[in-house]
Amino acid sequence: MDSISREYLLLRRGPAGNSQIEHTLDIIVTSTLTRTQMELAIYHNVIAPYKKPFFRAICEHFPGTVTLFTSSASRPRRSEWGEQDIQAENLNIRRLPAVETRGLQWYNPSISYHMLTHDYDVLMTGDYFFISSILSTWAARLRNIPCALYSVATHKPHFADPGGSLAGRLADDLYQTTVFDRVIKPTVRQYDLYFTPSSTSRRHLVSLGADPRQISKVYNPVDTEKFSPSSKPSQESDDTMTLCYVGRLVPEKGLHNLIQAIAMLDCEVSVLIVGDGELRSELERQASQRGVADRITFFGRLPHDEIPSIHARSDAFVLPSLPEETNFEQFPNALLEAMASGLPTVTYDIAGGIQEIHTDGVTGTKASKLTPSSLADAIERLFEDDHETYGQNARQHILDQFSPNTVGKQYADALVNLATEYGSTV
């Protein structure tokens, strides 16, 4: 494959809030395939680690070229986010110049130009509320290019913190009352095909006007080679059972309840907590007050490549997420990755993606009430039951339903069918 370097101008905010022009390098990887084959365009604002095997699998099954448009934003939320390690002979990667301002990070206006000037057979975009997803869809519609949407959203998003500053509240109110209803919802109805991983996300799309007959439930993929069962290190193979948690340290994740539950248990249970967030110091203080600080280890945020080693040290995975008034645990990739590693799981029995992934008494246990004592009972029951069989069931469930090869083929087949329905003959 040939590599072409192109220099763009990137508008971003300087340290003092002043606009400044900064040079950034855009790498375009060009495929050698010809236009006699079908062409798929994908827009995804940034490439999270779990998405990389997914895109590779789509390329493997799609009978033509795949152009992946992503952002050249200079401040991705994770250092390992990016298109590195995505390699396929039929893949073009185009990093678009980004406008980086508050509320518009990863805004890529040039995506419209690419849709208007190239004859793609089909377009697939990420979640509907990204501005660049909207722009690319409008442009594709002008060219009569069929459009597909991938969405995990389960609720109407906020533009800014509604409980924050006056300016933030006013901006969010404008977004909710004008932009969402007059721009975003009409755009959602423009798609020909929708992909969503859960029934909760499906209901949300229908509430926005999506035709339920055009919605396909396709699960998120998991890298089943990277996340696979391994033996617990010998120095940790004692009578103490080890739970792990991977995720943000925020109220809706229910970690306050987990710490209380650990304090209630008679059996020896330790917890490895990976992640960071606004509650870290408060959770550490709570663990000390409850007398379990020596049983709970806070690692902070770790690179994605180090998560398998945390799984290897653990006997089970715990995700004590709590439902919010308008939000559910959408489709937790941390849970999928733990199950792929052969870990049984403990969760609350709540709506959202967890219901689609984890089955009580098959892949682990669920707490029936949203209380610390109910969570403690579920943890105790897990280790009293055959938790090793639960872990084997969890691994097999991921292999059957969530492997990149399985998910990639489902996406590729559906996109080819959509392009063919629109008259593509290549």
N, C-alpha and C positions, 0 to 999 in steps of 0.2 A: 504494500500500500504506500502511496505517496503522501508526504506531509507538506502542507503549505502553511507558512507563518504569515499572519496578517496583523497589522498594528491598528488598534482602535483607540478612540478617545473615550475615557470613562469619567463621567461627571459624578463627583462625590463630595460629601461634606468634609471640610477641613477641621482641624482641632478646635478652632474658634467658631465653628458653625458657618464659616464662609465657604462658598462654592469654589472649588478649584478643579483644574483639569489635570488628570493623571493618565499616563500612558499605561496600557496593559496589553499583554500579548495574547492573541487569540489563536489557538491551534485548531486547524481543521484537518481531520483525517479523511482522506478521500478514497472511496472504494473503486475497484477496477471493474465492477459490474456495469453492464450497459442498460440503456433505457428499455430494452426488450423485456425487462423484468419489472414486476410490480414495485412501487415505491411507497414506503410507510414513513410518515413524519411523526415524531413523538416530541412533545414539549413537556419538560419536567424542570422546575425552577432550580433545584439542587439535587444532587444524587446522594442519597443516604446510603450507608454501607449495605443494609439489607436489600436494597434495590439492585445492586450490581449483578448478582447471579440471575435475577429476574430479567434484566435487559439482555444479558447474554443468552438466556433461554429463548426469549422472543426472537432474537436474531437467528438462533439455530433453527427455529421452526418456520420462520417467515420466508416465503419463496421469492426473495428479491432484496432490494437494498432497504436499510433502516437508517434514517437520519435522526439522531438524538440531539435536540436543541436543549441546551442548559445555560445557566447563567455564569458570567465571569465576575460575579460579585466578589469583592476582595475580602469579605469578612464572613465566610460561612460559619454556621453555628457550631460545627464540629470540625476539628482539624483534619479528620480523615474523610470528610465528605468531599466528593468530587468524582470525576469519571475515570480516575486511574483504575487499572485492573479490569476494565471492561474491554475485552478483546474479542472481535469477531470479524471474519473476512468481509462480511456484507454490511458492516457498520460504519456510518459517518458520524463523527461527533463535532458539533458546532457550538462553541462557547460564545454566546451573544454578549455584546456590551450591555452593562447594567447601569441603571440610574439608582444610586443609593441615597435615599433620603428617608427620614422617619415615615414609616407607613408604606413606603414604596420600594423597600429593599428587594432586589431581584426583579425589578420591573424592567422588562426587555422589549422596548417598543419595536425594535427591528424584526421581531418575529413576524409582524404583519407583512413586512416587505418580502420575507422568504415565502410566505404562503401565497402572496399575490403574484410572484414572479416565477414560481416553479410548479410544474404540473404533477403534484403528488396524487397518489391513488386514494389515500386515506390518511386522516390525522387523528392522533390520540393525545389528549391533554391531561394534565394532573388536575387536582381539585378545582372546582368551579369558581371559587372566590379569588383566585390569583388573577391579577389584572392581565398578565401576559397570556393566560389561558383564554380569557375573554377576547383579547385582541386577535389571537391566532384563529379562534373559532369564527369570528366575524369575517376575517379575511378569507378563510377557507370557504365559507358560505358564498362569498362573492364569486369564487371560482367553481362553485358547485362540487367541492370536494367533500365527501362524506366525513362526518366527525364522530368520534367516540370520546367518552369522558370516563376517567377513572376517579372515583371519589370514595373516601372513607369517612366523610363528615357525617355526624349524627345530629347536628344542631346548627342553628343559624349563627355564623361567626360574628365576632365583634371586631370593629376596625381599631378601636382603642379601648383601654380599660374604662368601663362605664363607671367605676368607682374612683377614678383618678381625678386629674385636674379638671377645671371648668372647660378648658379648651378641648381636652380629651373627651369629656362627656358630650360637648356640642358636636365634635367631629363624629363620634359614634352615633349620636342621634340622627345626624344628617345621613350617615351611611345606612342606618337601619330603616329610616322612613323614606328615603329617596333613592339612593344608589342601589340598595339591595332589591327593592321592589320594581324599580324602573329599568335597571340595567342587568343585574345578575340573574334574577328569576327568568326574564325573557330569554336570556342567553342559555340557561339550563334547558329550556324547552327546544332549543335548536339542534340538540344532538340526536343522532340517529341510533346510537347504541350507548349503553351505560354499563360500566363494570363496577361492582361494589362487593366487598368481602363479607358483609353481614346483613341480616334481616333488618337490623336497626337502621343501618345506612340506607338500605333500600326504601324503607318507609319515609325517611327524610327526603330522598330524591322525589318520591311520589308527591310529598307535600309541597314541593317546589314546582310541580307541574310535569315531571317526567312521566312518560307513558310506561306503565308497569310492564307492558308486553315487550318493551325494548331493554329491560334491565336484566343483566346476567350476573349471577352471584359467582364470583371467582375469588378464591382466597388469596391472601398475601403469600408470597413464596418465602421459603427458609433455605438457607445454604446448609443442606444436610450433610455435606462433607466437612465443612468448617465446624458445625455443631453436631457432634456425634458422641455416643457414650464412651466414657473412659473410666479407668479404675481410680478410686479415691486414694490419694497419697498415703503410704503406709503409716507415716507419723500421725495422720489424722484419723486412722481407722480404729477408733476406740468406741466406747459405749455412748459417747456424746453424738447426738444426731444434729446435723448441720443444715440449716435452711439458708437460702440465699434470696436476695431481692435485687433487681436491677431496674432502675428507673429514676424519675425525678423525685426530689424530697419536697413535695407540695401537699397541701391538705387533702385533696381528693384521692390521694394514693393510700390513705388510711394507715399510715405508719405509726401514728399515736396508738391505735388499737393493737397493732402488732406488738409494740413494746409492752403494753399492759398484758397482752396474752402471754408473752414469754414469762413475765413475772408470776403469772398464775399457774404455770405448769409445774407438776411435780417431777417430771422426767428431765434429764439433762439435755437441753436444746440450746445451741448457739446459732447466731444469725450473722451472715455476711451481707452488708448493705453497700451496694455500688450505685453511685449517683450523687448528685448535688442539687441544691435548691434552697429556697428561702427558709425551710424549717430545720436545716441541719443542726445548728447550735441548740435549738429548742429540743430536738429529738435526743441529742447527746445529753442534755441536762435532764430530760425525763428518764433516760436509761439509768443515769446515776442516782436519781431520786428513788427509782423503783428497785434499786439494788441489783441491776442486771447489766451494768456497764461492762463487766468483765466477760459477758457472754455475747455482746454485740460489737461487731467491728465495722466502723465506717471507713470505707476506702476512698470516698469522693468519686469524682468522675474518672473512669478508666477508658483507654482506647478500646474500640470495638474488638480488636484482635485479642485483647486480654480476657474477654468475657468467658471463652471456653475454659480457661484455667480456673475461674471462679466456679463454674459448673462442676468441674472435676473435683473440687474440694467439698462439694455439697451432696447431701442425700435427698433434698427436695427443694422446690422453688415455691416461694410464697408471694402472692400478689393480692394484698388486702384492699384493693381499690373500692371506693365508696361511690354510689351514684350521686350526681348533682341534680339540681332541679331541671336543667335543660341539657345535660350532657351525660354521656355514658363513656365507660372505657371503650374506645372505638374498636380497635383490633390490635391488641398489645403484642408487638413483635418480640418483646422480651420474654413473654410467655411462650410464644412459638419456639424461640431459640432454646429455651430451657427444656421444653418437651422433646425437641430434636436431639438434645443431649442425653435423653433418657431419664430425665428427672420427673418424678411425680409432682403434682401441684396442689397447693391449697389456696383457695380463693373464697370470697363471698359469693353467694348465689344472686348475682345482679344481672340486669339486662345489658345488652350490648354484645361486643365481640366475644367476651368470655363464654357466653352461652353457646357460641358456635364452635368453640375450640375445646373446651374442657368439660368432661362428663363426670359427675359425682359417682364414685364407686367403680370407675373404669380407668380414668387417667389420674385419679387422685381423689381429694375430698373437697366439699364445699361447706361453708358455714351458713346455716339457714337464717340466722339473725345477724343484723349489722352491729354486733356488740363484741367487745374484747373476749368475753367468756365463750361466746359461740365460736369465735376464731380459735381460741385455745382448745376447745373440744375437737374441732376439725383437725388441728395439728396432732393432737393426741391420738385421734382415731386413725389418722394416716399411718402413724408408726406402729399402731397396734395391728393394723391390717397388713396385707402382703404388699408393702409399698414398692418392692422391687418389681412385682408384676405390673403395678400401676405405671412404673417407669417404662417398662417394655411396651405396654399398651400405648403410652404417650408417644414414644418413638415411632411405633408402627403407624399411628394415626397421622403423624406429620409426613412420613414417607408416602402414605397413600393419597393424601389430600393437598399437601403444601410444598412438595418438592419443586424446585425451579423448573425442572423438565415438564412436570405435569401442568403447572400453572402457565408456563410460557407457551405450551402447545395450545391450551385453551384460548389464550389471548390471540395468538397468531391465527388460529383457525377462524375465530369470530371476525377478526379484522379482514382477513382474506374474503370471507363470505360477504361482508359489508361492501367492500370495494367491488366485488363481482356484481352485487345487486345494483350498484350505481353505474355499471356498464364497463368496468375495467376489463380489458381483453388480453392484457399482457400476462 
